[in-house]
Structure formats: C-alpha cells, structure tokens
Amino acid sequence: MHRRKTILVLAGLSAAMGAAPTIATPPPPIGRPGDCAAPIYASDRLVCADPGLLAADRALAALLPPRTAPGVAIEDQGAWFRRSRLCAMRPDHAGCLRAAYRERIAVLTAARGFDPATAPWAANRCAPARAELAELPGGVVAVRRDRGGPVTLALAGADPALWTPFAWAATSGVRYTIRWLDGAALKCRVVHRR
C-alpha cells in the first residue's frame, strides 16, 4: 500500500510540474521508401533533404521486394531497414546512410541475376577448406561456407567503420576476408578464376 501511495504522489508531482508524458515513437514501418511529405525519423528527414540519398532511396524502392534464387541468403529487408535507421546515432549520419544504401542496392541488384548453379565459382583455398566464392558484378562476392550449402552475397570494399553490412569482403589481390554481421569470418585465396 505504501508503494502505491508513493507512485501516485510521484505521478501527481510530475503532472503538477507540467511534465508531459513521454510517448515512444514507434519503429519505422518495414521497408517503406521515405515519406518526404511528412518525415518522422531523423534518417528519413536526412534522406528527403539530400538529393543523392533520395535518389538512392528511390533506386532501392524499385528493387523491392527482394528476389533471390533458392539457397541465397541476404539480410531481411525489415532488419536492414531498422539497422539503417540507426545511422542517426552514428557521428557521420549521412555517410552511414550512403554506405547502407550502396550495400543494399548492390546486393539486391546482384541477387536478381544470380543463380548458384551457374555461378563462376573460383578455385580457391579457404579456411575452412569446404568454402567457395564467386566474384559477381557490382563489387559483390557470393560466398558458400560449405560446398552446396546456402550462399551469402557480400559487398567487397565496404567500410564497416561507417556502416556494418550483413556480409562484406575485404580484398587484397587474390586474398579475401569475408565477415558476417554475426562475427563469423572466412579467409580465402583465389587460386584460379574461371
């Protein structure tokens, strides 16, 4: 009973001091293009104010819904959208959003024409040894951790200091280091390109 009275007194004090109740803003709707008529979120306002980001937002909207071949794993659109809106918390908000859109557009574009059965899988030496990779147009690398297993599309040359892609590949000549958002990593050396 004493605790209930304390809560009521505190609530009364807040009201008397003119404190407005805080109402949480709901998360953005999944995968919708920016609504520039009434942008609510910081990232949406930035997209609407920046012609380059607005063009990227429209280019991404044209690629939705994502189309992938069976066995190809890419980040869910809703998860990507929610993560991209967290760019507002980064020191370089605009740079983070540009990198996020660059990654998503490159991956979705590559996914549309990619078929694991006909991919140019390179002869390579990877750790673990059962992994393989294929270089695709647009700076995307297709990676299988196990031959015949699911394929992840990773952006080569991404800067994870700005934006951390779902999967990304760092290259140095014939050497690749592929990293996933979950912390997994794979190192490969391409022996022969088909």
Steps between C-alpha positions, in 0.01 A plus 500: 500500500785737587663438156171580322470833685859588407434432132181708509680789674782490240248492216319797656825696535588438136159624390521805727843591361358497149699198387342357190481124485763356272364305208738275318512541124427163341767341281486585130272288282699221343658573166292798396667765288547833676180701540621849419155655545526443877834347601503394864839340561837676485623268223185560294539877538862473387407280201235753394740794534791340313449453122753214483342309786152562361610357164647197680176454695301502176745260332464264795120524490514388134685182606237399755389243580836318498518211253754228564562153365437208736789453740612865492498673837485877525401718793124532549374836369338590833820426693706704253254791519500508880882478512539772238285737704745460788747698286346803674705397805830498309736800487477503118125451456502579127809288429347206685175525300689533170699185582184315610318584177807416290523158660129421474467612140812306395385181675140516372619576146744206508235271653260558210726342240686252719456124470726287723484214248665708226716731714866544409627324814873556526747230585624619834665411826281601790494438870286301555599310185142417392415866433489655154443841346396661173570856391186671369442833325454811713770413752302214653647165599289187536623281785412144601638390835440136394494373141138456399378696805324836518660795326553845653553808284769728647603849391870533422676814617243603762619725782358350822609811689214688326246219461528135590354294214325168556804344327803672349824403331838664534729424208871522442599362164388137502432494875154547647383536856124468528326608819140465611298723729485215754883508534578195285795534262652309211839542330558394140767519236381470141719250316329518162219715362270335247 
